[in-house]
Structure formats: C-alpha cells, structure tokens
Amino acid sequence: MNHKLNLLLAAVAASSALAISQPAQAATTLSNYGTSYIRKGQYRIHLKSAGRITVNTSAKYEIINTLDWEAIPYAGSNKKTKTFYLRAGNYKLTTSAKKYTPIKINYTKLTKLVNSLADYTVETKSAPKRIPTDIKMGQTVRSFDDIFKKYHLSGQELYQFTIDKPQKVTLNYSAMPIYYPDDGNIYSKSEISIEPVTNYSISPESWKTIGLTTNKKHSWYLAKGTYVIEFSPGRGRYSFSLSSEDADASQVIPDTPAITNITPVAEGLKVTYSKAANATSYALYSYQKPDTKIDIYNFDFTYPVNKALTRNSNGRYSYPADLTQIIPKNQLINGNTYYIAVRGVNGQYFGDNSEPIKYTYYASSNNSTSLSAPVLTTSYYDDNGSDEPYISMKWDKIADADSYEVGYHLKGAKWHYYMVKSNWEEITPSLDADKDLKFTKGDVYELKVRAYHGSQAGPWSETKNITVNVTPSGY
C-alpha cells in the first residue's frame, strides 16, 4: 500500500505546473524566477548579468562557481531565505536533500540595485579615472567592487578627507565578499591604504582583512592635511566610516623639521635640517615640480630619495636618523631646478613635510674648463603615421660635461629649454599647448644643444632643422 502511495505522489508531482528539476548527467538549470523542486544532486544556475538572487528553501545546499569557490549566503528575511550577490556566469547548486524539496529563486539585475548598494558609483565604458570622492568624518559609505565584469558600472574605490590638525583616524570597516576564502581565491581579501594629497609621498601601513568582515577597526595617526583612502575590497560589497580624535596624536606624530642648508658636494647635494620633536628618522625629497595638489589620476608624486630598498621586520621601510642627508648625484641632473622638502618619521607615523625650497643644482666644481660646441645630428622617425613619431638628436660627448642643455622650437614660436645627462635625446609629440609639440605635417622645428660643466655653459651647437612629414594619429 505504501509503495502504491509513493508512486501516486511521484506522478502528481511530475504533472504539477511547478517546474520539477531532477539531477541527471547534464545538470538541470533552475529557474531564476519561481519555484522548482530539488533533491540530492547538482543543479545549474545561469545569470546573464551580475545580480542578486534570493533563495528560499528548507533544503541544505551550497552554490559554487566554475572554479569551485563557494558563494557566501547572507541572511534573508527568515531562516529559509538566503541572499547571494553574484557575477554573470554559470554556478552549481549542490544539495543533499533526500526528497524533493521546493526551492524558490528570485533574481534581480544588479543594475537595478546600484543605488541601494552604493552611495557613489562610476559610470563609464572604460577604466574609470582615479578621481576621489570627498567624504566627511562620521559619514557611512556603502559600495561594491568587481561584481560587474566590465566597467559599465563600478563602485567608487577612492575617497578623500581632510583633518585640520594631527589626529588619530579610525576606520570602521565591513566587507561582504562573494566567496568564502579558499586556496587560489584572491578575491575575498581586502586591503585599505592611505596616502596624503601631496607631491611628497609617504607610505603609512596598509591594513588587510580576509573574508566576511563586520565592523572591524583600524587606526592611523596622521598629520594635518588632506588624505586619499583607497579600497581594494576584492569582489563583493563593503561599507565603512571614518572617525577622528585627538587622543595621543601629538605624542607620536612628528613635528615639522625645517631645511637649514643645501650644499653641492662631490657625492651629490647635501641637505641639512633641524631636529623635529617625536621624529626618530627623516624622509628627504627632491622633486622637479612645485608642491601643488597631487594628480591622483596620473600619480604625479615623488618618493623619499634615501628610503631603504628593504623593509624591516614589521614590513615598514626604514629612513635615516641623521640630520643631514645627501641626495645622490645619480638622482640629479646638473642645471635642473628641484623643490626639496623633508618630513619627520616615527615608525609608522609621518609628520607633515616642510615648506619646499626651490634650488637649482649645479655639480660641485673647483675649476673652470674649456667646453667645445657639440656636433649635432638630427633625424625624424614617423613610420607613416602608424607609430609614435619622434625627433632624434645625437651629439658627441664633450670632455668635462656634467650635463647638456637641449633647445628646440617650432619655427616662429618661442624656444624651449631643458637639461639631460646623456649625449642623445628623443623629442616626442605632446598635446600640451605650452610645449609646441603637436607635430602637424609641414611643421618645421629648429634644434640645438650645448654642454654644461657645473654652472659653466659652453657654446651652442649649429642649429638644425627638422620637418614633420606626417601628422600622427591622435595629435
């Protein structure tokens, strides 16, 4: 009797209007909109685009991707309901249910959820520009990363904040990655780094977490200024807030030193500066541009000149403790103007950089010499416009020359000058209007070069002409 009853129930289930999915050699695809039935075996879920699926069932199951990484289920409205945020593609749902059990799936495209998941988004068809979003202390920010396979929509990853005095800044961070951490899965790791908005870069210690993270905190002690905080949260959702306080910041953040002397020496450029309270070492910088607001997109900054190439046991770079440092000669070009600054360092804590000093470097020399005019040869490479063209300049090495000054101009326009170390140079096109290097067919450029020994300039070479043959693509 029981045997007949079981057959009858199976027949009724098979004729039901609801889809019944039975595991077979080729996994059955579950409906993304409605109820199916599952029992012990493997089923297929296919998403044409990234989205959220809400799964309601009493059966035990797991969802894994084609790399066998298990997706993390997040709590739903009741014990039977779980929510997943998944990228486009195929997934396997595996269950150990001993009998047919209903499973209801509701799929929503991520494009319809963006505003509820992220406070700031980047809409672009190509890689988004690295422009930070301004945020305030205490503000909660929600976002997501790397769920879309293309750049059509992307969560913001760069944020910018300002503090008007030394502060302890604390990050409160939560992450909801798509997958559990597993061997080969690098997408469940979060790394958060912070940089000041300055041309003189520092490297406060970054902070890392793995897997599901809920309200974890990390603090940095920062000097006054504007900072960019960058999130590399892997694949999934995340949220954070920042807070700041005065607590003990003045006890660990170094004061600002001042440069007291700059002198050329045989080894390079000797820089002396004052001692700064709380500083145990010093980071020295030489930069060829004024200290203006950093261009986040182009990463227009410089690192300390004497930062050690190896890290200490804590993974941090070390800096010299002396109140005098030498900028090595191989990092300088004779005749160039630099903006030199220094900041105090105390372990992982960095003070503000000093006011940059503008200084034109000429190599140390105790004697004058007779410099001859270089013999200049020029040529033009264009590859019929299919490659980036350039003007090639070559000249003979001049005895006792520390550097060479290159001069060029578009005929009829002003001359442009800059210094180089070697006895050759390639001038490439530029869209910068101030450089007069657009390279339009028919343009004539005049070129010349001369040698320098310290601050002593030699005679100019003969001026040579070059004509642009082809207007390059994009210019």
Stockholm file with secondary structure:
# STOCKHOLM 1.0

chainA/1-475         MNHKLNLLLAAVAASSALAISQPAQAATTLSNYGTSYIRKGQYRIHLKSAGRITVNTSAKYEIINTLDWEAIPYAGSNKKTKTFYLRAGNYKLTTSAKKYTPIKINYTKLTKLVNSLADYTVETKSAPKRIPTDIKMGQTVRSFDDIFKKYHLSGQELYQFTIDKPQKVTLNYSAMPIYYPDDGNIYSKSEISIEPVTNYSISPESWKTIGLTTNKKHSWYLAKGTYVIEFSPGRGRYSFSLSSEDADASQVIPDTPAITNITPVAEGLKVTYSKAANATSYALYSYQKPDTKIDIYNFDFTYPVNKALTRNSNGRYSYPADLTQIIPKNQLINGNTYYIAVRGVNGQYFGDNSEPIKYTYYASSNNSTSLSAPVLTTSYYDDNGSDEPYISMKWDKIADADSYEVGYHLKGAKWHYYMVKSNWEEITPSLDADKDLKFTKGDVYELKVRAYHGSQAGPWSETKNITVNVTPSGY
#=GR chainA/1-475 SS CHHHHHHHHHHHHHTSSSCCCCCCSSCEECCSEEEEEECSEEEEEEESSCEEEEEEESSCEEEECTTCCBBCCEECSSTTEEEEEECSEEEEEEECCSSCEEEEEEEEEGGGTHHHHCSSEEECSSCCCCCCEECCTTCCEEEEESCSSSSSEEECCEEEEEESSCEEEEEEEEEEESBCCCTTCCTTEEEEEEEESSSBCCCCCCEEEESCEEEEEEEEEECSEEEEEEEECCSEEEEEEEEEECTTHHHHSCCCCCEEEEEEETTEEEEEECCCTTCSEEEEEEESSCSCCCCTTTTCCBCCTTCCSSBCTTSCBCCCCSSEEEEEGGGCCTTCEEEEEEEEEETTEECCCCCCEEEECCCCCSSCCCCCCCCEEEEEECGGGTSCCEEEEEECCCTTCSEEEEEEEETTSCCEEEEESSSEEEECCCCCGGGTCCCCTTCEEEEEEEEEETTEECCCCCCEEEECCSCCTTC
#=GC SS_cons         CHHHHHHHHHHHHHTSSSCCCCCCSSCEECCSEEEEEECSEEEEEEESSCEEEEEEESSCEEEECTTCCBBCCEECSSTTEEEEEECSEEEEEEECCSSCEEEEEEEEEGGGTHHHHCSSEEECSSCCCCCCEECCTTCCEEEEESCSSSSSEEECCEEEEEESSCEEEEEEEEEEESBCCCTTCCTTEEEEEEEESSSBCCCCCCEEEESCEEEEEEEEEECSEEEEEEEECCSEEEEEEEEEECTTHHHHSCCCCCEEEEEEETTEEEEEECCCTTCSEEEEEEESSCSCCCCTTTTCCBCCTTCCSSBCTTSCBCCCCSSEEEEEGGGCCTTCEEEEEEEEEETTEECCCCCCEEEECCCCCSSCCCCCCCCEEEEEECGGGTSCCEEEEEECCCTTCSEEEEEEEETTSCCEEEEESSSEEEECCCCCGGGTCCCCTTCEEEEEEEEEETTEECCCCCCEEEECCSCCTTC
//
